[in-house]
Amino acid sequence: MRFKGSTIFVTGGAGFIGSAVVRHLLRDTQARVVNIDKLTYAANLESLPGATGNPHYAFEQQCICEPVGLRKLFEKYQPDAVMNLAAESHVDRSIDGPGEFIQTNIVGTFSILQEALRHWRSLSGEKRDRFRFLHISTDEVFGSLGRDGLFTETSPYAPNSPYSASKASSDHLVRAWRETYELPTLVTNCSNNYGPYHFPEKLIPHMIIKGLAGEKLPVYGDGSNIRDWLYVEDHAKALTLVLERGRIGETYNVGGRNERTNLHVVESICDLLDEITPSAAGTRRKLINFVTDRPGHDRRYAIDASKLENDLGWCAEENFESGIAKTVGWYLEQQPWWRAILDRGYNTNRLGLKR
């Protein structure tokens, strides 16, 4: 059984992608999972049903920017691997308040790299040889593509938002700790994730929730910005495969090969909602409202995942049509999960208009 006898730190394990990784590890492997999360506004332990009480699971509320606390956790659990998913990730929020992104994504990555290095140097023999540090990043570090072409592992970095700049910085730190200190690291860069347990500020859940309420559906600019959509469960499986079989020092791009315009995404959600829960007011496409574009809005992202597919044998199980149908269905069936977030006072007003 995979990861039998291994203890894996998952930072940001109460977040969207992190919780998918934790669920996958607990369901499909024998790893002992330690979820390390600060529990910011976007974290939610309710995204981990059944985890509490599982003998293979432990939760530690800890900020990755605090080295003393991290050091205690390394000493307590003696992990065999670290999967670093803790990050501030909302582009609009980074435009309004970049400081938190610099702190968490750069300083936090530095802090956990330092503590992982300290821990790794204390190991010996097989445990030292087995240790891995996997840093999870984004395709946004590469900037914006034109009409043609795909991001590869050798694409130059050209971040255009405070969020992507902070993630680019963290990637460079991980590379430097490998080259300078020989820490056994790997990096992944993924395309846009979607699926169950996605915080309501992101495009797809935002549109589902507003569409259900019969509210206007704000689409930035003309809606022609293109993203490559990756179902979060497929991403989680890719990450554990990279951790298990990836080559030290390598970068792997993870993408779903599902390029869609933002407008197409919103129209697909409208059509699914109309089919599953018709509105007396008519088609929800009438709710689409084009609004002022985001400052520095990248035009197109698209990932070439050939290296991951060819070297490690991964492939996405969901295409966009199957994945978005599952996602809309989940938000309809699991309304208590997201309604609890709204009831706690989450503000759905638009962010990211500051210039």
C-alpha positions in Angstrom: 0.0 0.0 0.0 1.3 3.4 -0.9 3.2 5.5 1.8 2.8 2.7 4.3 4.7 3.8 7.4 5.3 7.3 6.1 4.3 10.5 7.9 3.4 13.4 5.5 3.0 17.0 6.5 0.4 18.8 4.4 0.5 22.5 5.0 -2.7 24.4 4.1 -4.6 21.1 4.5 -7.8 22.9 5.4 -7.8 24.9 2.2 -9.3 23.9 -1.2 -6.5 21.9 -2.8 -4.9 21.0 0.5 -8.1 19.4 1.8 -8.4 17.4 -1.5 -4.9 16.1 -0.9 -5.7 15.2 2.7 -8.9 13.4 1.7 -7.0 11.5 -1.1 -4.2 10.4 1.2 -6.5 9.2 4.0 -8.8 7.4 1.5 -6.3 5.9 -0.9 -3.0 5.4 1.0 -1.7 4.3 4.4 0.2 7.6 5.1 0.0 9.2 8.4 -1.2 12.8 7.5 -0.4 15.8 9.7 -2.5 18.7 8.5 -0.8 22.0 9.4 -3.0 25.0 8.8 -3.3 28.5 10.2 -7.1 28.5 9.6 -7.4 31.8 7.7 -10.7 33.0 6.3 -10.6 30.5 3.4 -9.7 27.4 5.5 -12.4 25.0 6.6 -12.0 21.9 8.6 -15.5 20.9 7.5 -13.9 20.1 4.2 -12.4 17.0 5.8 -15.4 14.9 6.7 -14.3 11.8 8.6 -10.8 13.0 9.3 -11.3 13.7 13.0 -10.9 10.4 14.8 -9.0 8.7 11.9 -5.9 7.2 13.5 -3.9 8.2 10.4 -4.8 11.9 10.8 -3.6 14.7 13.0 -4.4 18.4 12.9 -2.1 21.2 14.1 -3.1 24.9 13.9 0.1 26.5 13.0 1.2 29.4 10.7 4.1 28.5 8.4 5.7 31.9 9.0 6.5 31.0 12.6 9.7 28.9 12.7 9.6 28.0 16.4 6.2 26.4 16.1 7.2 24.6 12.9 10.3 23.3 14.6 8.3 21.7 17.4 6.1 20.0 14.9 9.1 18.5 13.0 10.5 17.3 16.2 7.2 15.9 17.4 6.2 14.0 14.2 9.5 13.4 12.4 7.9 13.6 8.9 9.1 11.7 5.9 7.8 14.3 3.5 6.4 17.8 3.3 3.7 18.9 0.8 3.6 22.7 1.0 0.2 24.0 -0.1 -0.2 26.8 2.4 -0.7 30.0 0.5 -2.8 33.1 0.0 -4.2 32.5 -3.5 -6.9 34.9 -4.5 -5.6 37.3 -7.2 -8.2 40.0 -6.5 -7.4 40.0 -2.8 -3.7 40.3 -3.6 -4.4 43.5 -5.6 -6.1 45.1 -2.6 -3.7 43.8 0.1 -0.4 42.4 -1.2 1.3 42.3 2.2 -0.4 39.1 3.3 0.7 37.4 0.1 4.3 38.5 0.6 4.3 37.2 4.2 2.6 33.9 3.7 3.8 32.9 0.2 7.4 34.1 0.5 8.3 34.4 4.2 6.2 31.3 5.0 7.9 29.3 2.3 11.3 30.4 3.5 10.5 29.5 7.1 9.3 26.0 6.3 12.2 25.4 4.0 14.6 26.3 6.8 12.9 24.0 9.2 12.7 21.2 6.7 16.4 21.6 6.0 17.1 21.5 9.7 15.1 18.3 10.1 16.5 16.6 7.0 20.1 17.3 8.2 19.2 15.5 11.4 18.2 12.4 9.6 20.4 9.5 8.6 20.3 6.4 6.4 17.2 5.3 4.7 15.0 8.0 6.4 17.3 10.7 5.1 17.3 9.3 1.6 13.5 9.0 1.6 12.7 12.5 2.7 11.0 14.8 0.1 9.8 18.4 0.1 7.2 19.1 -2.5 6.2 22.7 -3.2 2.9 23.3 -4.9 2.7 26.3 -7.2 0.7 27.8 -10.0 0.9 28.4 -13.8 0.3 32.1 -13.1 4.1 32.5 -12.4 4.6 32.2 -16.2 2.5 35.2 -17.0 0.1 35.4 -20.0 0.1 33.4 -23.2 -0.8 34.5 -26.6 -3.3 32.7 -28.8 -1.0 29.8 -29.3 1.5 27.8 -27.3 1.5 26.1 -23.9 3.4 26.6 -20.6 6.1 24.0 -20.2 8.5 23.4 -17.3 11.1 25.6 -19.0 8.8 28.5 -19.7 10.3 31.8 -18.4 8.8 33.3 -15.3 6.8 36.6 -15.9 4.3 37.1 -13.1 1.8 39.9 -13.5 -0.1 40.1 -10.2 1.1 40.4 -6.6 -0.2 36.9 -6.1 1.7 35.3 -9.0 4.8 37.3 -8.1 4.8 36.0 -4.6 4.4 32.4 -5.8 7.2 32.9 -8.3 9.4 34.1 -5.5 8.5 31.0 -3.5 9.4 28.7 -6.4 12.8 30.3 -6.7 13.4 29.9 -3.0 12.7 26.1 -3.3 15.0 25.8 -6.2 17.7 27.7 -4.4 17.4 25.5 -1.3 17.9 22.5 -3.6 20.9 23.9 -5.4 22.6 25.4 -2.4 21.8 23.1 0.4 20.9 19.9 -1.5 17.5 19.7 0.2 15.5 17.0 -1.8 12.8 19.3 -3.3 10.3 19.1 -6.1 8.0 21.7 -7.6 4.6 21.5 -9.3 2.9 24.2 -11.3 -0.8 23.7 -11.8 -3.6 25.3 -13.9 -6.9 26.6 -12.5 -8.5 24.1 -10.1 -12.2 23.6 -9.5 -14.4 21.1 -7.7 -16.0 20.4 -4.3 -15.2 22.5 -1.2 -14.0 25.5 -3.2 -14.2 28.8 -1.3 -17.0 31.0 -2.6 -14.8 33.9 -3.7 -13.4 31.9 -6.7 -15.1 32.1 -10.1 -16.9 28.8 -10.3 -18.5 28.5 -6.8 -19.2 32.3 -6.9 -21.2 31.8 -10.1 -23.0 28.7 -8.8 -24.1 30.4 -5.6 -25.2 33.7 -7.3 -26.9 31.7 -10.0 -29.0 29.8 -7.4 -29.9 33.1 -5.8 -31.0 34.7 -9.1 -28.4 37.4 -8.7 -26.3 39.1 -11.4 -23.3 37.1 -12.6 -20.3 39.4 -13.0 -18.0 38.5 -15.8 -14.7 40.5 -16.1 -14.1 42.4 -19.3 -15.6 40.6 -22.3 -15.3 37.2 -20.8 -12.7 36.0 -23.4 -9.9 35.3 -20.9 -8.9 31.6 -21.1 -8.0 29.2 -18.4 -7.0 25.6 -18.4 -9.3 23.9 -15.9 -8.2 21.0 -13.7 -10.5 19.0 -11.4 -9.1 19.2 -7.9 -9.3 15.4 -7.3 -7.2 14.8 -10.4 -4.7 17.4 -9.1 -4.5 15.7 -5.7 -3.7 12.4 -7.3 -1.0 14.0 -9.4 0.7 15.6 -6.4 0.9 12.3 -4.5 2.3 10.6 -7.6 5.0 13.4 -7.9 5.8 13.0 -4.2 6.1 9.2 -4.6 7.9 8.9 -8.0 9.1 12.3 -9.1 12.8 13.0 -9.6 14.4 15.2 -7.0 15.1 18.7 -8.3 12.5 18.5 -11.1 9.5 20.6 -11.8 6.2 19.1 -13.1 3.4 20.9 -14.7 -0.2 19.7 -13.9 -3.0 20.7 -16.3 -6.3 19.3 -17.4 -6.0 20.1 -21.1 -9.4 21.9 -20.7 -9.0 25.4 -22.1 -12.3 27.4 -21.8 -13.1 31.1 -21.8 -14.5 32.5 -18.6 -17.7 33.3 -20.4 -18.0 29.6 -21.5 -17.5 28.5 -17.9 -20.2 30.8 -16.7 -22.6 29.9 -19.5 -22.0 26.2 -18.7 -22.9 26.8 -15.0 -26.1 28.6 -16.1 -27.2 25.8 -18.3 -26.5 23.1 -15.7 -28.5 25.1 -13.0 -31.3 25.6 -15.5 -31.4 21.9 -16.2 -31.2 20.7 -12.5 -33.2 23.5 -10.8 -35.1 25.6 -13.3 -35.9 29.2 -12.3 -39.4 30.7 -12.8 -37.5 33.8 -14.0 -36.2 32.0 -17.1 -32.7 31.1 -18.3 -29.9 32.2 -16.0 -27.8 33.3 -18.9 -29.8 36.5 -18.7 -28.1 37.2 -15.4 -24.6 37.5 -17.0 -23.3 41.0 -16.4 -20.0 42.2 -18.0 -18.1 44.4 -15.5 -14.8 46.3 -15.5 -11.9 44.0 -16.0 -9.3 43.1 -13.3 -6.1 45.2 -13.4 -3.3 43.2 -15.1 -5.7 40.4 -16.0 -3.7 37.7 -17.9 -5.3 36.8 -21.2 -4.6 33.0 -21.4 -3.1 30.2 -19.5 -2.6 26.7 -20.8 -0.5 23.8 -19.4 1.5 21.2 -21.3 1.4 18.3 -18.8 3.3 15.9 -21.1 6.2 15.4 -18.7 3.9 14.3 -15.9 1.9 12.1 -18.2 4.9 10.5 -19.9 7.4 10.2 -17.0 5.0 9.3 -14.2 1.9 7.9 -16.1 -0.6 10.5 -14.8 -3.6 11.6 -16.7 -6.7 13.6 -15.8 -9.8 11.5 -15.3 -12.2 14.4 -15.6 -12.8 16.6 -18.7 -14.3 20.0 -18.1 -17.9 18.8 -19.0 -17.8 15.9 -16.5 -16.0 17.9 -13.9 -18.3 20.9 -14.0 -21.4 18.7 -13.8 -20.0 17.0 -10.7 -19.1 20.4 -9.2 -22.5 22.0 -9.7 -24.2 18.9 -8.4 -22.0 18.9 -5.3 -22.9 22.6 -4.5 -26.5 21.8 -4.9 -26.3 18.8 -2.6 -24.0 20.3 0.0 -25.6 23.7 0.5 -25.0 23.6 4.3 -21.2 23.6 3.7 -21.2 26.9 1.8 -24.2 28.5 3.5 -22.3 28.2 6.8 -19.5 30.3 5.2 -22.0 33.0 4.1 -23.7 32.9 7.5 -20.3 33.6 9.2 -20.3 37.0 7.4 -18.3 36.3 4.3 -18.5 39.5 2.1 -19.2 38.7 -1.5 -18.5 42.3 -2.7 -15.9 42.6 -5.4 -12.2 43.0 -4.6 -9.2 43.9 -6.7 -10.2 47.2 -8.3 -7.5 49.3 -6.7 -5.0 50.8 -9.1 
